[in-house]
Amino acid sequence: AGVAAPAVGTIKLRRRHHQETLGTDKFSAYANLDNDIGRLQLKLNKVISMNINSVLNAPISSDLGVYNVIKNATFLAPNPNQAELQQSAKKLAELTMISELFKSLKIFAVIGNGLCNGAGPNGALQGDQSLSYCTEDKVMMQIVRADGDKMNPHIPNATFLSSKYGFDTKYLISVAWSCQEKYQTVSKPDDHFHPTNKTAVVETTNRLNGDCAFNIPVCDTRLPEIRKRIVNHDDVVIACREAGNLDI
């Protein structure tokens, strides 16, 4: 199963069907790659524009306003050199593309589902297709897939995230969860869903500073309305989708 102008989050990547063969025409392959890069550039340009507008239109003393830009006199700090800027931009681009790929594949984060009794650190699960970690107070956190209405804990080539790109599971979930909690919006006053599971994330966030560079949905299964569905034998995907209001 598969972040005026169209919303940034509506741009989707198409997942190649397992029976579909890759073309041998190198020009076509290059054209497709060039098109994907162009779409990413357009998306990043929109994020920059929306972020600038959000700062200019927000109250000065708010987190999204000018105060957040100048507080602690960070604007007086020495400018980073070109190498640092290039490395930061590279990491941001990688994180953003991984996030969009994960969302297109219905990959999401799950908190509090399962026991920390594995062979990894603090009891986390181990394996080349596992993305999990356990907090010191034994709370299981995982990145999983929604295969239809069923949760699939296996992520192919999961270890590449750390070994190739340098992003560990703890960092990815922390960024996604922080984004979801910080920039959530409430759809209606009488909505009974828990606020930490809102997925209508404000797109005018400071994504270029990493706040929402990785913004896959996060489901906290410890919440009563979600835990009740799981106890009543609903799959995690169903519970998170319906009781947690997640787009998975």
N, C-alpha and C positions, 0 to 999 in steps of 0.2 A: 504494500500500500504506500501509496505515495509517501519575510521579516521586513471642480478640482480634478488631480491626477490619481491614479489607482493607489490604494494603500500599499505601503512597503511590504507588509506581511503577506500580500496576495501572490507574490512571485513564487512559483513552485518549480522544483526540478523534477523532471520525469524519470521514473525508475525504469531501466531497461528490463523487458520481460526476459525470463531465463531461456526462452526458446528463440529469442531474437538474436541474430548474428550481427557482429560488428562489420561494417562495410570496409572494403579494401581500398576504396578510393581515398587516397591521402588528402586530396584537395577538399573533399567533402568533410573528412574528419577535422581538418584544420578550420574549415568554415564553421562547423558546429562549435568547436572550442572557442573560436573568435566571438561567436554569438553569445556563448555563455559568459565570457569575460566582459563583453559589452553590457550584458544584463546586470552583472555584478557592479560594474562601474556606475550604471544608472541608479542602481539601488543605493550605493554608497553616497552618490551625489544628493539623492533625496534625503538620506539620513542627515547629511551635513546641513542642507537647507532647512530641514525641519528643526534640527537642534538649534541653529542660529535664531530662527524665528521664535522658538520656545523661550530662549534666554531673553530676547528683546521684549517679548510680550508678557513675561511672567513678572510678578511683583519683585522689586529689587531685593528684598530680604528673604525671599523664598529659596528653597533648595535648587530650583530651576532658574533662578534669577541671577543678576550680576553679582550679588553677594557671594554666591557659590564659586564664582570665577576668581574673585579677588581675595577671598578670606585667607587668613594666615599668611598674607603677603606672598603667596606662591608665585604671583606674577613678577616678583622681583628676583626670583631664583634664576640662576644662569640657564640660558637656553641649551637644550640638549644638542649634541653634535649630530651631523648628518647620519653617521653610522647608527646611532641610537634611534633616530627617527625612522630609518629604513627598517631596522629590526622590529621596532614596535609596530610599524605599519604592516609588516609581513605577518607577525603573530596575530594582529587584529583581523587581517584578511583571512588567514587560515581558520581562526576561530569562528568567524562569521560564516564562511562556507561550510564548515562542519556542522554548525547549527542549522543552516538551511537544509543541508542534506539529511540530517537526523529528523527534522520535522517532516520532510517529504516522505520519509520511511516510517512515520508514526513511532519514532523513538522518543521516549519520555523518561523522567526520573521518578523513582518511587522511594518514599521514606517510610520506615517502620514496618515493612512487610517482610517477615521472616526473622529468624534468630541469628545472632552473631556467633555461630559455632563452627565456622568454616576453618580452613587451614591458612587463611591469609592473616594479615595484621589485625589484631583486636577481634579476630573471628570472622573476618571478611571472606567472601567466596574467592576461590582461586581458579585460574584457567585462562586459556588464550582467548576465549569468547565471553569472558565475564568482566563486567565493569561494576565493581562494588567496593564499598569501604564501610567500616564500622567506627562509630564515634567512641570515645573513651567511656561513655556511659551506655555502650552496647546498643546503639540505634543503627539498624541496617539501612544503608542507602545504596540504591542500585540505579543503573541506567539500563532500561529494558525496551523491548519492542511490543507494539500492539499488532498481533497477527489476527485480524478480524476482531473477534470478541474475546480472544485469549491472550494472556501475557506470555511472551517468549523472552526468557532471560539471556538468550544467546545473541551476542553481537559479533558477527564475523570480523576477524582481524582486529579485535578490540584492543590488543596490546599496542597496535600502531599509534594509538592516540598518545600514549606515553613515550614509547621508544622513538617514534619518528617526529612527532609534533611537540612533545614535552608537556602535554596536558593530562594531569592525573584526574581520577574520578572525583576526588574530593573537591578539587578546584572547579571542575565543570558543574557539579551539582550546586556548589556554593554560589557561583555566578548566576545560574539559572534561577535558583530559589530567591536570591536577593533581588533580582530583577522583577520576578513575579510579585514579591511582597511590596516592593518599593513603588512600582509603577502600575499597580492594578487599578482597574476602574470598576465601579459598581454599576451594574446594568439597570437595576430598579430598586427602590427603597425596601420593598417587602421580600427581596431575594433572600432565601434561607441558606444559600450556599456559603460555606466558610470563605472569608476573604482571601486566605492564602492560596486558594485553589482557583482564583479568577485567572482566566487566560486572555481577557481583553486588555492586553498590556498596552499602555500608552506608547505610541510610536515616536513621540517627540522627546524621548529620553536621550541622555548623553551616551549614545551607543559607541561613539568613536573613542570614548575614554574607557570603554570596557564594561560599563554598567550592565549593558544588555547585549554584549557581543555574542553571548551564548544564551539563548532564551527558549530552550525547549520547555514544554509543560512539566510541572512538578506536582506530584500527587502525594500528599501527606496522609497515609492510611491510618494514622492514629486519630484523626478527626472522627468524632462519634458517628456522623451520618455516613461516612465512608466505611468505617469499621463495621457498622451494623450490616451493611450490604455484604461485606466479605464474610462475616460470621454466618449470614443467611445463605452462604454458598454461591454468591455472585463472584465471577472472576474479577480480579483486580482491575482489568480494563473496563468492564461494565460499571463497577463501583466508582472508579475515577471519572469515567465519562459522564455518567448520569448524576451521581451524588456530588461529585467534585467539579462538574461543569467543565471538564477538560476536553479540548479538541484533539482526541486521539482515536 
